[in-house]
Amino acid sequence: MKNRLMALVEEQAARKDKLKFDIGDTVEVYQRILEGQKERIQVFTGVVIAKRGEGMRESFTVRRIVQGEGVERIFPINSPKIAKIEVKRTGRVRRAKLYFLRKRVGKATRLRERRKGLAEMPGAAAKAAAEQAASS
């Protein structure tokens, strides 16, 4: 069980917008970079191969291939430097850690697409209700 004081501090410092992504998803991580006095956004696109930790210590690892070389970065989820995370593809995986992708090259690194359920599709619930009403 966590210490109550630790839980209170973590609750105040945690992100207000919950980031929704899973292992195997291809994501774009928008990170704020400070160059002198200027701030810019840098995008890191890759596959989420691991998530670890809980609360303020939660982080995730993103892997991508740059010029034939594998590059992995670990991002803390609650970091203020992360502007946003966009999910580009959802991968269907059966493992919590995808470290086996490190040994694979080319097409062998592809993951199967996870099908969206009815609840995940925008406007799908309203469309299904309208179709059901029309058939009745």
LINPE-V16896 format. One record per residue. N is the residue number from 1. RES is the residue in one letter. OMEGA is omega in degrees with one decimal (none if undefined). Layout:
BEGIN
<<N;RES;OMEGA> <N;RES;OMEGA>>
END
This chain:
BEGIN
<<1;M;-179.3> <2;K;172.8> <3;N;-177.7> <4;R;179.9> <5;L;177.7> <6;M;-179.3> <7;A;179.7> <8;L;179.8> <9;V;179.9> <10;E;-179.9> <11;E;-178.8> <12;Q;-175.7> <13;A;-176.5> <14;A;177.7> <15;R;176.7> <16;K;177.6> <17;D;-178.7> <18;K;179.8> <19;L;-176.1> <20;K;173.2> <21;F;-177.8> <22;D;177.0> <23;I;-177.9> <24;G;178.3> <25;D;171.8> <26;T;-173.8> <27;V;169.9> <28;E;179.4> <29;V;178.6> <30;Y;-175.0> <31;Q;177.2> <32;R;179.3> <33;I;176.3> <34;L;175.0> <35;E;-175.0> <36;G;178.6> <37;Q;-176.3> <38;K;176.4> <39;E;177.0> <40;R;179.9> <41;I;175.8> <42;Q;-175.9> <43;V;175.5> <44;F;-177.0> <45;T;177.8> <46;G;-178.2> <47;V;176.4> <48;V;-177.9> <49;I;179.9> <50;A;169.5> <51;K;178.8> <52;R;177.1> <53;G;177.5> <54;E;179.0> <55;G;-179.3> <56;M;-177.7> <57;R;-177.0> <58;E;179.3> <59;S;178.5> <60;F;-178.1> <61;T;179.6> <62;V;-178.7> <63;R;173.7> <64;R;179.7> <65;I;178.3> <66;V;179.7> <67;Q;177.3> <68;G;-179.1> <69;E;178.8> <70;G;179.0> <71;V;177.5> <72;E;175.0> <73;R;178.0> <74;I;-179.1> <75;F;170.1> <76;P;-176.3> <77;I;-175.1> <78;N;-179.3> <79;S;175.7> <80;P;178.9> <81;K;176.8> <82;I;-179.1> <83;A;178.7> <84;K;176.6> <85;I;178.0> <86;E;176.9> <87;V;-179.7> <88;K;178.3> <89;R;175.0> <90;T;-179.0> <91;G;177.8> <92;R;-177.0> <93;V;-179.1> <94;R;-178.5> <95;R;178.6> <96;A;179.0> <97;K;-176.3> <98;L;-178.4> <99;Y;179.0> <100;F;179.0> <101;L;179.8> <102;R;-177.1> <103;K;-175.2> <104;R;-176.5> <105;V;172.6> <106;G;-176.0> <107;K;-179.8> <108;A;-179.1> <109;T;-179.0> <110;R;176.1> <111;L;177.8> <112;R;179.3> <113;E;175.7> <114;R;179.7> <115;R;177.8> <116;K;175.8> <117;G;-178.9> <118;L;-177.5> <119;A;-175.7> <120;E;-177.2> <121;M;179.9> <122;P;178.0> <123;G;-175.8> <124;A;-178.8> <125;A;179.4> <126;A;179.4> <127;K;178.7> <128;A;178.6> <129;A;179.2> <130;A;178.0> <131;E;179.5> <132;Q;178.2> <133;A;-178.8> <134;A;-178.7> <135;S;-178.4> <136;S;none>>
END
